[in-house]
Structure formats: C-alpha cells, structure tokens
Amino acid sequence: MISIDNTALQSLLINSLIGDGVDGFWSETDDSIIVGNKNDDSAIRLDNFIEKNGPLNYDLALRLMMNLGTQMLALLNNKYGVLFFSLKDITVVNNNTFILTNLSNIVINNEENMLVLN
C-alpha cells in the first residue's frame, strides 16, 4: 500500500486508468490517495518490483506501455506532458497495473504543443 498526494493531476491519472478498465484498488481522501490493499505489497515502486521479481515478461511490459500511454494521453488532453520518467516514478498495483506516481516531471503543454519548462 502507498499513499500519494491527492492532487488534480494524480486523480486525473488514476481515473484515466479506471476508465480504461484497468484493475487496481485505491481510495481518495481530501489529502491523499491510498493505492493498494492495507498490510500487503499490492502497491510497490517499479524499481523495487523488478528487483524482487526480475525483469518484466512480455505481457507485463506491454501492460506497462499501455498504462503509461493511457495516462500520457489523459495528460495531453488536459494540456500537460511528461518530460521523462524513471522506474522510481511508476508504481505497480496488484502486479499488473502501472501508475505514474511521481508528478515532478509533468509540465504544461502550450498552444503550439510544446512542453513549457519553468
């Protein structure tokens, strides 16, 4: 289980996966989003997941790309984009859902479809 800040962007990313029919468990409070089940490893950072389980197989790698693509499309539709991400920026939920949880590399996408660096 992990707890992340309940921001509009984080909620957008998680809800994009819900709308895509992706498995996972989360609940929202005013301050945080709780991802995973209490007292277990149902939510773990991707770098730790790989360290524990070894490299992703084809199906999980494909699922990773599909989940990230869904979230990146949701960002684009709301005039945001991602500069880059690392394994530490992604959380694996229930061993098959991948959520971008570090939002520090998300920036505004301007009218010319260019990412704006501040």
PyMOL commands that set and color helices and strands:
alter all, ss='L'
color gray80, all
select helices_A, chain A and resi 8-19+46-53+58-77+87-89
alter helices_A, ss='H'
color red, helices_A
select strands_A, chain A and resi 2-5+26-28+32-35+43-45+80-82+90-93+97-100+106-109+115-116
alter strands_A, ss='S'
color yellow, strands_A
deselect
rebuild
show_as cartoon
